[in-house]
Amino acid sequence: MMMDHGKHLTASGLQAIINIRATLNKGLSPALKEAFPNSVAVPRPEISSIIELQPLWLAGFISGEGCFRVSIRESKSSKAGIRVSLIFVLNQHCRDESLIISLVDYFGCGNSYSYKDFTEFKCQSFQDNYEKIIPFLRKYPVLGEKSEDFKD
């Protein structure tokens, strides 16, 4: 929107855009840091400042960041000798841990896990995926290529 309004055509407007870019993902590349040495990352909103997760936003978030997996592992307790699990996962940078934790409450299932550089929401329970995640995604469909993964 800033570019649509021509903000990138002024030094201060371009710096404002670079400051926003510094907040995203891994921040500025070395080349951008060198070109814009006075950049200051824009503060990110805290999850507590978000009143409530909205289902359509969450469906869009899943379209971009969600993952559907099938895990096949050895199992001594199974006659077939294997265990098949259907898994739903959302990964994010560790700075968004509070968002991932909120998904456990929102869906009423799954767990959040934190690692060195990222955090994830993971639902491994067949029953929870079948009774909570799948109905949500049928009501609020994911888009794009992810919709084909969901169908599979």
N, C-alpha and C positions, 0 to 999 in steps of 0.2 A: 504494500500500500504506500509505503514511503517513496518507493521508486515511481509508482503511478503518479504521485504528486510532485515528482521532480526533485525530491530531497537529495538524491544522489548527485545532483549537479552542483551542489555547494560543498565546500570543505567541511562545514559543521554538520551538514546532513549526511555526508558520506561517513564521517566519523561516528555519528549516531548509529548508522547501519552496521559498521564494523564493531561497535560496542555490543550490539545485539548478537552478532556472529560470534563474538568472543565467549558468549554464554552457552552456545550450542555445542553439543557433542564434546569433542576434545579441544575446543577452543580454537584459537587462531593458529594457522600454519606458521612455520618459521618465516616464510616470505611475507605474510601479512603482519606479523609482529615487527619485522624490520621496517616495512613500509608505513606502519601506523604505531609507532612506539608509545604513544600516549593513550592507547586504548585501555578502557576500563570495562570489564564485563558488567552487564546489566544484572542487577539482583534478580534471581529466579523467585517466583512466588512459592511460598510454603504450602504444602498440601492442606494444612489446617486453615489456610485462607480460602480454600475451595469449599463452598458450602456443601455440595453433594455431588458425587459422581453421576453424570447423566448417561443413561444407557446408549443413546445414539453416539455420544462422544466415545464411550467405551468400545462400542462396535467398530468405530473408525480406528481407534487405537489398536484394537486387536487385528484389524485389517493390515495395519502397518507393522506391528510388532509381535503379533501372536504366532504360535507355532503348534502344530498338531503332530504328535509323534506316535509311533508304534515301537515299543521296546520288547525285544525277545531275549529272555535270559534263561540260563540253565536253572532247573528247579528239581531238587531231590524229592520234594513232597508231591510232585505231579506225576501221574502215570506216563504222560508223554515225555517227561524229562525236561520240559520247558515251561516258562511262564510268559504269557503275552500280556502286555499292559498298554492301555491307551492313555496318552499323557497330553495335557494341555499346558503350555508354558508361555509366559511373557517375561522377557528380559529387559532390563534397563540399567543405565549407569548407576553406580552406587549412590550418587547424590539424590536419586529419586526413590530411595528406599521407603520413605513414608507412603508414597503412592502405591508401591507394590504391596506393602503391608495392608493398606486399605482395601485391596482387592480380596484379601482373605475374608474380611468382614462383609464386603459387598456381596460376594458369591456365597458366603457361608460354607466354604470348603477350601481345600488346598492349603498350602503353606508358603511362607516366604523364606527365602534363603539368601544370605549375604555372602559374597565372596570378595576377593581383593578389589576388583574393578567394577563389578556389576552385582545386581541383585535380581532375584527372579521370583515370580509367582509360579507355582507348579501344582497342578491337580492331577494326581496319579490314580485316584480311586475311580474304578469303573462306574460305581453307583453315583458318585458325585458328578462325574462327567456326563453320565446319562440323564440324571435327574435335574442338574443345575446348569452346567455349562452349555450343553446341547440345546435345551429349551431356550436359554437366553439367546443363543446364536441363531436359532430359528425365528425368534421374534424380532431380533435386531441383526439382520444378516451382515456378514462380512462381505467386502467387495473385492473385486479384482481377482488376481490369481489365488489369493488366500481362500476365496469361496470354493474353488476347485479342491483345494486341500481339505477343506471342511467336508465337502461332499464325500470325498474318499474316506 
